[in-house]
């Protein structure tokens, strides 16, 4: 018996499904996809090794396209404060929030950051994740930011998982720059960015364009500097307020605009024109007890591609389960299971600039795929707390996640 393959490549069949199918791998790439009977005949005739997956479902390897996986400490005390009625903004303005993680991250050694990040990465990998994006942003000085990005790069060498690194240069204003906001933006957009780019530590940049973070003008300065260096961008946009961040992301052709709980029709239209992916982060929405979800119907009607990610971070989404994020995207934001799974495969790859290489099961693409003990793909969004992942092939090789 062959696999039931959800190619996620689109087409008339839901999930791009091919029942009782097989997939052939050559090196690190997919060489052939088709019916199991045909594959068995060809493989037997040529003495090619065969692996019976016993009727399991196969999907592309999942992609978590927005995480803050490398950090020091935790923010459980602030979680308790929020449960007691304090808002995220109140905690941030009082010197907590991101600032507390900055202090813990600066105090942590590279090895301490590595050990805690390895633990979080392995949890994601156990649920079929084969590509992870990791942002910096908790260092807020050149040395600490470099250390975070170096640790993130190292994870990709140490683990059988692809890591894309993002320099989140504008995340929060560090305490030592409280009276020199312009100086910080100039440093983060100038010599720090240049040093990180020259060292090859970042695949992209990101900025938190928000009422409690950085203005449209400050963010534009940063994005323009990155563009001159050839680095693509992401933007944290519209999480708490609509300040025009989505329009700015679109203007710079950003790979993604992330959060988008607060998004206007004009912002939606701008994203549609630019092809920027809307990355939805339902776990942060849940943890902050927000009540106005992203305008999914508006985004869907405008054909803006929708991705889904964990936003794994210590403050607003201490989540290392991509399957939980998929479930929340369906129940909290109204995505269909097919849209949610497409958001962690096809559109997540697009959000990282990797659509030509992964995110769907197609000939010529990288042989990253997961096997699942499920009856239908919607189970990946349905069974809360379950992990039906039965195996992962990464780059054409069976991965051991133990």
N, C-alpha and C positions, 0 to 999 in steps of 0.2 A: 504494500500500500504506500502511495506517495504522500506528499504534504498537501494541505490546503494553503495555497500561497495568496496572501494579501499583498499585492505588489505596491499598492498605494499610488499607482501611476495614473489613476483616473480611468475613464472609459465608461462603458455602459454598465458594467457590473459593479455593485457596491464594493468598496475597498480595492477595486481593481483585482477581484478575486479570480483565481484559477483553481478549480477543485481537482483533487487527485493528480497533483502536478509534481514536477521535479525541477531541480535547479542544478546546473553544473558550474563548477568553479575551476578557473585556471589561474594559478598564482594567487593574487589578491583580488581578482576581479570575477564578476559573473560572466560566464562564457555562453550560457544557454538557459532558457526557461521554456518549459512546455509540459506536455502530458507525461505522466509517470511511465505508462506502457512504452512509449517511444524511447524514453531515456533508458529504461531497463534493457531494451533490445540493443540499443547502440552501445551502452556500457559493457554488456556481456560480450558483444562481438569484438570489442577492442580491449578487453581485460582491464577496464577502468574500474577502480574501487567504487562500491556503492554503499550508501548509508541509509538504512530504513528508519524514517522518523515516525513511523507507526501512526500515520494519519493526523499528526499534530498540525496546528496552524503555524505558519511562518510569516513574519512581518519584517520589514527593514529594521535594522538596529535602531532603537529609539535615540532621540537627540534631545538633550536638555540644553536649550539655547540661551538660557539666562540664569546664571548662578553667581553667587559671591562665596564660593566654596572655601577659600583660604582666608582665615581670620583667627584672631585670638579671643579667648574668653567666651562668655555667653551673656545674654541679657534677660535671664529669667526673672530677675527682680523687677525689671521694667514691664515684663509681661504681667506680673502680679499688680503693678501699679495701673496698667491699662484696664485690667479686670475690675479694679477699684474705681474706675471712672476717669482716670487721666487720659488725655488724648495723645496721639503720636506727636502732634505739633507741640503740645505743652511740654512733653518730656524732652523733645529736641531743643526747644528754646531755653530750657533750664540747664542745658549742658549735657544731657543724657543722649540717648539714641546713638547715632553714628559716632559721636564723640567718645562715648564710653568704649566702643569697639576699637576706635583708633588708639586709645590709650593701651588697651590690652594687646593689640596687634603690634604696636611699636615695642612693647616690653617683651614680646615673645621672640625666641630664637627661630632661625630658619627651620631647624629640626623640629621644634615644637609645632610650628605651623604645618610642617609636612605631615607629622604623625596624625594630627587632628583632621587634616584635609584628606589623607588617605582613607580614614575611617568613613568619612562622608561620601567620598567617591566610590568606594566599594559598595556602599548601600545602594547608590544609584545604579551601579553596574549590575547588581544582583537582579534588577528589574528590567534587564534587556537594554540598558543604555550603552551605546558604543561611541558616542561623541558628547563631550561636555564643554560648554563655554564657561570660562572662569574669569571674573572681573577682579581688578584690584580695587582701590578706593578706600581702604581702611588704613592706609599708611599716611597719606596726605603730606608726605615729604619725599624727596627723590629716593633716599636710601631705603625707606620702608616700602615704598611702592615697587621699587626694583626687587626687593626681597620677596614680596608677594608674587610678583610675576615670575621670578626665577623658580619659586616653589611650584607654581602652577605648571610651568614648562616641565619641571622635573617629574610631576605626576604622570604626564604623557609619556615619559621615557620609562618610568618604573612600572606602570600598569598597562595592560592591554586595552587601552581606550584612547581615542583621539581627543586632544585638548586644544581648544582655541582660546587664546588669551586676549583680554580686553583691558586697556589702560583706562580706568574710570577716574580720569584726572580731576573732574569737577564733581565731587560727591558731597562734600560739606566743607565749610570754612574752618580750618584748624584753629585751635585756641590761640596759638602764637601769632596768627594773622588777624586776630579779632579787630584790630585797629588799622589794618592794611589790606583790605579786601582786594583792591586793585593789584597790589603786589603779589598776592597769591595767584590770582587769575593769570597775571603775566608770567609768573614762574611755571605754573602748571601747563600753560599754553606755549611756553617758550623753551627755556633750557631743559626742563624736566622731560617734556615731550620729545624734544630732539635727542636727548640722551637715551631714552627708552627705545625710540625708533632706531637709532644707530646701533643699539645692542641687539636688535631683532627680538625684543621681548614681547611685543604686542602685535596681534593680528588686526586689531581695530581699536577704536576709542569709544568712550561713552561719557555722558554728562547727565547730571540730575538737574533738569530744568524745571524748577518748581518754586512755589511761593516761599518755602522755607529753605531753599537751596540757592540756585543760581538763575539769574535773569536770562531772558532771551538774548540780550546783547552780549552778556558774558559767555553764554554757551556758544553763540555764533563765533566769537573770537577764537574759542577753543576748536570748534569744528573746522573753521577756515584754516587754522594752523595745521591740523591733522591732514586736511585735504592737500595742502601744499607738500606734505611729506608722503603722500600717496596712501594714507591710512583711511580705510572706510570707517563709518561711524554708526553708533547706536545712540538713542536718546531715551532716557527715562522721562516719559511725557504724560502729563495729565493724570497723575496718581491722586493728587489732592485738590488741585485747581486746574482750570484751563487757562494757561498763560500764553498760549500760542506755540507751545513746544512741538506739537505735531506738525504744524505748518513749517516750522523751522527744520525739523527732521526731513520733511519732504523736499524742502528747498535745497538741502545739501545731499539729496539722494541717499539718505541713510539706509543702511540695510534693514534696520528695524526701529520702530517706536514702541516702547514697552510700558505696560500698565494700562493707560488710556481709559480709566474710569470716567474721567472728565474730558469729553471730546465733543467738539461741535460738528455740525454738518460741513462747515468749511474745512475743518481739519481732516475729516474723513475724505472729502473730495481731493484734498491735497495729497493724502497718502495714496489714494487710488491712482492719481496721475503719475506719481513718482515710482510706483511699484514697491514702496516700502512695506515691509511685513509688520502687521500688528501683533505684537507678542503679548498674550494674555497671561496674567499671573494670579490665578484664583486663590492660591494659598495665602498670599499676602492680603488679598481682599478679605478673606475669612478671618485671618488673625487680627486685622485692624477693625473687624466688625463693621466694615463699610456696608452701606445699604443701596448705593446706586451703582450697578454694574456697568461695564463698558457697553456702549451701544452696538451690540453684536448685530442686530437686525440692520442697522445703518451700514455697518462695515460689510456685512454680507451682501446687501443690495448694491453696494459700490464695487463689489468684487475685490475688496482688499484681502490679501491672503492672511489667514489667521494661524498663528502658532501658539503653542501652550508650553509653559516651562514652570519649574518649581520655584524660581527666585530664591533658592536656598541661601539664607542669610541668618545671622544670629538674632536680629531684632524683630522683623516683621514676617518672616517665613522660614522658621527652622525646620524645613521640610526636605527630606532626602528620599521622597517617593514620587517618581514621575507618574506612577499609576494613580496615586491619590490626586495629583494635579489634574489628570485627565478626568477623573470622576467629578471633581469640583467644577471643572470647566463646563461639564454637562449640566450638573444640578444647579450651580449658582449663576452661570452665564448663558445657559440655553443652547450650548453647542450640541449637535448630534454626535453620537459616538464616532461616526465616520469623520466628522470635522475635527474632533478632538484628537483622534489617532493621526490624521493628516497633519495636525498641528505639532505633533511630536516626531514627525518623520519628514514628509515632503516639505512643509512650510518652515519647519525648524531648520532644515538644511539651507533653505533659501535665506532665512534670517541670518545665517552665518556665512553667506556667500559660497556655499558648498553644494548647491543644487546640481551641478554638473557631475558630481562625484558620488553623492549618496542621498539618502532620503526616500528613495524608491528602489524596488527590485527590478532592474532592467539590465539587459546585456551591456557590458562595458563599464558598469558602475562598480564601485567597491563592494566586495563580498562581506558586508556587515549585515547580519540578520539574526533574529531571535526566534526561538521555537517555544510554543505555548501549549499547555494542556488546557485547552478551552474548546467549547463547541461552536462558538462564533466570535468574531472579533469584538463585538460590543461588550463581551465579558471583561475586557481590559479596562473598561470604564465603569463596570457594574459592581464587581465583587470587592467592596471596601475592605481594605486590610489584607486582602489575599495577594499572593505573588505566584501566579501560575507559570512563571518562566521556567522552561525545562532545559534550556541550553542556549548558548550564544556562540555564533561564529563571527570572528573578528578578523578582517583581512584574509578570509579564506581558511582560517584555522579555528578549530574548536577551542573556545576559551574556558579556562578553569578559573571560576570566580571564588573558589573556596579560600 
